[in-house]
Amino acid sequence: MNLSKTSEYALRILSFMINSDRQVFSAKYLVESLGIPDKYLRHLMTDMSKKGFIKSIQGREGGYVFAKNASKIFLSDVVDSVEGMDKYRGCLLGFNKCNEDQPCSLHKTYVPVRDMVVGFLTTTTILELKDMNIQKF
């Protein structure tokens, strides 16, 4: 199970920000550092700003900063804000009614894996991504 490109980019941006010595990040700096298309990055920054994860500082030395303590931002919050968590909680084969009473062919083997992934996303914060010797953003 892969994250969508939108969730991937949002998490890459925030993990890059938390692992940097910078306090303020211009969109240009983020685009150049992360290789995310400018328009896509700006759209994501607007979305994450509306959700209260980051805020924009206007002016010559402006840019983006965390608006919320990174220890309060869970990976699932970010994913939910940009695409929703439903696809990560649902049936791998896409069935609407896939449960213990009406399982699909993958249900019994996939549910434990799904629960681990959702558990990871819902219990891991952006702050926990700091200082992990991360080499790729």
C-alpha positions in Angstrom: 0.0 0.0 0.0 1.5 3.3 -1.1 0.6 6.8 0.0 -0.9 9.0 -2.7 1.5 11.5 -4.3 -0.3 14.3 -2.4 0.1 12.6 1.0 3.7 11.7 0.1 4.5 15.3 -0.7 2.8 16.7 2.4 4.7 14.3 4.7 8.0 15.0 2.9 7.5 18.7 3.3 6.8 18.5 7.0 9.5 16.0 7.8 12.0 18.2 5.9 10.9 21.2 7.9 11.2 19.5 11.3 14.7 18.2 10.4 16.1 21.5 9.3 17.8 24.2 11.3 15.8 26.8 9.5 12.9 28.5 11.2 11.2 29.9 8.1 10.9 28.1 4.8 10.1 30.0 1.5 8.1 28.1 -1.1 11.1 28.6 -3.5 13.5 27.0 -1.0 11.1 24.0 -0.5 10.6 23.6 -4.2 14.4 23.6 -4.8 15.2 21.3 -1.9 12.5 18.8 -2.4 11.9 18.7 -6.1 8.1 19.1 -5.7 6.5 21.1 -8.5 5.9 24.7 -7.5 2.2 24.8 -8.1 1.6 21.5 -6.3 3.7 22.6 -3.3 1.9 25.9 -3.0 -1.5 24.2 -3.1 -0.4 21.8 -0.4 1.0 24.6 1.8 -2.4 26.3 1.5 -4.2 23.2 2.5 -1.9 22.5 5.4 -2.2 26.1 6.5 -6.0 25.9 6.5 -5.7 22.8 8.7 -3.5 24.7 11.1 -0.3 22.6 10.7 1.7 25.5 9.3 1.2 29.2 8.8 2.4 31.7 6.3 4.5 34.7 7.3 4.3 37.6 4.8 7.1 39.9 3.9 10.6 39.9 2.5 11.8 37.3 5.0 8.5 35.5 5.0 7.7 31.9 4.3 6.2 29.0 6.2 6.6 28.0 9.8 4.9 25.4 12.0 1.7 26.8 13.5 1.2 23.8 15.7 3.7 21.9 17.9 5.0 19.0 15.7 4.4 16.7 18.7 0.7 17.3 18.2 0.7 16.6 14.4 0.1 12.9 13.7 0.9 11.4 10.3 -2.7 10.4 10.0 -3.8 14.0 10.6 -1.7 15.1 7.6 -2.9 12.3 5.4 -6.5 12.9 6.4 -6.2 16.6 5.7 -5.0 16.2 2.1 -6.8 13.0 0.9 -8.6 11.4 3.8 -7.9 8.2 5.6 -10.8 6.1 4.2 -8.8 4.3 1.6 -6.3 3.1 4.3 -9.1 1.8 6.5 -11.1 0.1 3.8 -11.0 -3.1 1.8 -7.9 -3.7 -0.3 -10.0 -4.9 -3.2 -12.3 -1.9 -2.9 -15.5 -3.6 -1.7 -17.9 -1.4 0.3 -19.2 -4.2 2.4 -16.1 -6.2 3.3 -16.1 -7.3 7.0 -15.9 -10.3 9.2 -19.5 -11.3 8.1 -18.9 -10.7 4.4 -15.2 -10.9 3.8 -13.4 -10.6 0.5 -10.7 -13.1 -0.5 -8.0 -11.0 1.1 -9.8 -9.9 4.2 -8.4 -12.2 6.8 -4.8 -11.8 5.8 -5.0 -8.1 5.0 -6.8 -6.8 8.1 -3.8 -7.3 10.4 -1.5 -5.5 7.9 -4.0 -2.7 7.4 -4.4 -2.2 11.2 -0.6 -2.0 11.6 -0.3 0.7 8.9 -3.3 2.7 10.3 -1.8 2.2 13.8 1.5 3.5 12.6 0.0 6.6 11.0 -2.3 7.4 13.9 0.4 7.1 16.6 3.5 8.6 14.9 4.0 12.4 15.1 6.0 14.7 12.8 8.3 15.4 15.8 9.2 11.7 15.9 10.6 12.1 12.4 13.2 14.5 13.8 16.9 13.5 14.1 16.5 10.1 12.6 19.5 10.6 10.3 17.0 10.9 7.4 18.8 11.1 4.0 15.9 11.4 1.6 13.0 13.9 1.6 
